[in-house]
């Protein structure tokens, strides 16, 4: 049983073979997935897919890159959808300083609004971070986000930052980069953190693990992430699969 905590099956890259991709994931032992929506179109897609499959759930939020496009009614729309029985989290949300479409102050404002909404709705949050670690940690502390906790999605930071996030009630989710030969930080995090605080994900169709790097990622490949963590920790694959699935169910409140 493997739980892929972050997939984008709602992306155009899966438009032609969504059903086959899901079947392949099931055949590789993937028992649960969360489809993440981050704007109007992908939120609608996430809920559609979650409604069609018992084992697939949805997370809904607004991506920091597009923060400048978010209107107040979009936040109200997300709040309305959050009561859907298949919605288990808000996000992905956060900060992205790599792309310069949305000014930093607007990104921060939209991030804070979504954290406050999550606290109001008592839902965990999924955090997107690109080149903005300190500002994200500061905002999570200032907004007391630990009240709902959540997931540091596709974590690429240091072990010290990971420990700081765990102390704030967040799980650390590792994806394809942990399988990359020179990925020193994710490997260190996988090795040193307690298994009880780790999650696995693909972020498909992006960040494909070795040996498929450069090709389209898909949920079936989450097995490669689990295998790498098992190897780094020197424990059986089955233990990683069982514990990370248990962690994800706890994180998302899935019984």
C-alpha positions in Angstrom: 0.0 0.0 0.0 1.5 3.3 -1.2 0.0 6.7 -0.7 1.0 9.3 -3.3 0.3 12.5 -1.4 0.7 14.9 -4.3 -0.4 14.3 -7.9 -1.5 16.5 -10.8 -3.7 14.0 -12.7 -5.7 17.1 -13.5 -2.8 18.4 -15.7 -3.2 18.5 -19.5 -0.3 15.9 -19.7 -2.8 13.2 -18.6 -5.7 14.3 -20.8 -5.4 11.4 -23.2 -4.6 8.5 -20.8 -5.8 9.4 -17.3 -7.6 6.1 -16.8 -4.5 4.0 -17.9 -2.3 6.1 -15.6 -4.5 5.3 -12.6 -4.6 1.6 -13.5 -0.8 1.5 -13.7 -0.6 3.1 -10.3 -3.0 0.5 -8.8 -1.0 -2.3 -10.3 2.2 -0.9 -8.6 0.5 -1.0 -5.2 -0.7 2.7 -5.0 -3.8 2.5 -2.7 -4.4 6.3 -2.2 -3.7 9.6 -4.0 -4.4 13.3 -3.4 -5.0 15.3 -6.6 -3.9 18.9 -6.0 -5.7 21.9 -7.5 -4.0 25.3 -7.5 -6.3 27.5 -9.7 -9.8 27.5 -11.0 -9.3 25.0 -13.8 -7.2 22.5 -11.8 -9.4 22.7 -8.7 -12.4 21.7 -10.8 -10.3 18.9 -12.3 -9.1 17.7 -8.9 -12.7 17.4 -7.5 -13.9 15.7 -10.7 -11.3 13.0 -10.5 -11.8 12.5 -6.7 -15.5 12.1 -7.2 -14.9 9.3 -9.7 -12.6 7.1 -7.5 -13.1 6.0 -3.9 -9.3 6.0 -3.3 -8.5 9.4 -4.7 -8.9 12.6 -2.7 -8.6 16.4 -3.6 -6.7 19.4 -2.2 -7.7 22.8 -3.3 -5.8 26.1 -3.1 -4.2 28.9 -5.0 -0.6 28.7 -6.3 1.8 31.5 -5.3 2.9 32.0 -8.9 -0.7 33.0 -9.8 -1.3 35.0 -6.5 -1.7 38.2 -8.5 -4.7 36.7 -10.3 -6.6 35.7 -7.2 -9.7 37.7 -6.4 -11.6 37.7 -3.1 -14.4 35.7 -4.7 -11.9 33.0 -5.6 -11.1 32.6 -1.9 -14.9 32.5 -1.1 -15.3 29.9 -3.9 -12.6 27.7 -2.4 -14.2 28.0 1.1 -17.5 26.8 -0.4 -15.8 23.8 -2.1 -13.9 22.9 1.1 -16.9 21.2 2.6 -16.9 18.6 -0.3 -16.5 15.2 1.3 -13.5 14.4 -0.9 -11.6 17.6 -0.1 -8.9 16.7 2.6 -6.6 19.8 2.5 -6.1 23.3 1.3 -3.3 24.0 -1.0 -0.9 24.0 -2.6 -0.2 27.4 -1.3 3.0 29.1 -0.3 5.7 31.3 -1.9 7.6 31.0 -5.1 10.5 33.4 -5.7 11.9 31.6 -8.8 9.1 32.9 -11.1 8.5 36.7 -11.0 4.8 36.8 -12.2 3.4 37.7 -8.8 5.2 40.3 -6.5 6.4 38.9 -3.2 4.0 41.1 -1.1 1.0 39.8 -3.0 2.2 36.2 -2.7 2.6 36.7 1.1 -0.9 38.2 1.4 -2.6 35.4 -0.5 -0.6 32.8 1.5 -1.7 34.3 4.8 -5.3 34.5 3.7 -5.3 30.8 2.8 -3.7 29.8 6.2 -6.4 31.8 8.0 -9.1 30.0 5.9 -7.6 26.6 6.7 -7.6 27.4 10.4 -11.3 28.5 10.1 -12.1 25.3 8.3 -9.8 23.1 10.4 -8.1 21.6 7.3 -4.4 20.8 6.9 -2.4 22.8 4.4 0.0 21.7 1.6 3.0 24.1 1.2 4.7 25.0 -2.0 8.2 26.5 -1.5 10.6 27.6 -4.1 13.6 29.7 -3.0 11.5 31.2 -0.2 12.3 29.0 2.8 12.8 31.6 5.6 9.8 33.7 4.6 7.6 30.6 4.6 8.8 29.4 8.0 8.3 32.9 9.4 4.8 33.2 8.0 3.8 29.7 9.3 5.0 30.8 12.7 3.3 34.2 12.7 0.0 32.8 11.5 0.2 29.9 14.0 -0.3 27.4 11.1 0.8 24.6 13.4 -2.8 24.7 14.7 -3.8 22.8 11.5 -0.4 21.5 10.4 0.1 19.9 7.1 2.7 18.9 4.5 5.9 20.5 3.2 5.4 19.3 -0.4 8.4 18.0 -2.3 10.8 19.2 0.4 14.2 20.3 -0.8 15.5 22.2 2.3 18.0 21.4 4.9 17.6 18.9 7.8 17.5 21.8 10.2 14.6 23.4 8.3 12.8 20.0 8.2 13.1 19.7 12.0 11.7 23.3 12.4 8.7 22.3 10.3 8.1 19.1 12.2 8.1 21.1 15.4 5.2 23.2 13.8 3.1 20.1 13.2 4.1 19.5 9.5 5.1 16.3 7.7 8.0 16.3 5.3 7.1 14.9 1.9 9.8 13.6 -0.4 9.5 13.1 -4.2 11.6 12.1 -7.2 14.6 14.3 -6.3 15.5 11.9 -3.4 16.4 9.4 -6.1 18.8 11.8 -7.9 22.4 10.9 -7.5 23.6 14.4 -6.3 20.5 15.3 -4.2 22.4 15.6 -1.0 19.8 17.5 1.1 16.8 15.2 0.3 18.9 12.1 1.0 20.1 13.5 4.3 16.5 14.3 5.3 15.3 10.8 4.3 18.1 9.2 6.3 17.9 11.3 9.4 14.2 12.1 10.0 12.0 9.7 11.8 9.9 7.6 9.4 6.8 8.7 11.4 7.3 12.2 10.0 7.9 11.3 6.3 5.4 11.2 3.4 6.0 10.2 -0.3 4.8 11.8 -3.5 5.4 12.1 -7.2 4.2 15.7 -8.0 3.5 14.1 -11.4 3.8 14.9 -14.2 6.9 16.8 -12.8 10.1 15.7 -11.0 10.3 12.2 -12.4 12.4 9.9 -10.3 15.5 8.0 -11.6 15.7 6.1 -13.9 12.8 7.8 -15.8 14.1 11.3 -15.2 13.3 13.6 -18.2 10.1 11.6 -19.0 6.6 12.3 -17.8 6.1 11.4 -14.1 3.1 9.4 -13.0 1.8 8.0 -9.6 3.1 4.4 -10.3 6.6 5.8 -9.8 6.0 6.7 -6.2 7.2 3.2 -5.5 10.7 4.3 -6.6 10.6 7.1 -4.0 9.6 4.6 -1.2 12.3 2.1 -2.4 15.0 4.9 -2.2 14.0 5.9 1.4 14.0 2.2 2.4 17.5 1.9 1.0 18.8 5.1 2.7 17.3 4.0 6.0 18.4 0.4 5.7 14.8 -0.9 6.4 12.4 -3.0 4.4 10.4 -1.3 1.6 7.2 -2.7 3.2 7.9 -0.8 6.4 8.3 2.5 4.5 5.1 1.8 2.5 3.1 1.0 5.6 4.3 3.8 7.8 4.1 6.6 5.1 0.6 5.5 4.2 -0.4 5.6 7.9 1.2 9.0 8.2 -0.7 10.4 5.1 -4.0 9.1 6.4 -3.3 10.8 9.7 -2.2 14.1 8.0 -5.3 14.2 5.8 -7.8 12.9 8.5 -8.6 9.8 6.4 -9.9 6.9 8.4 
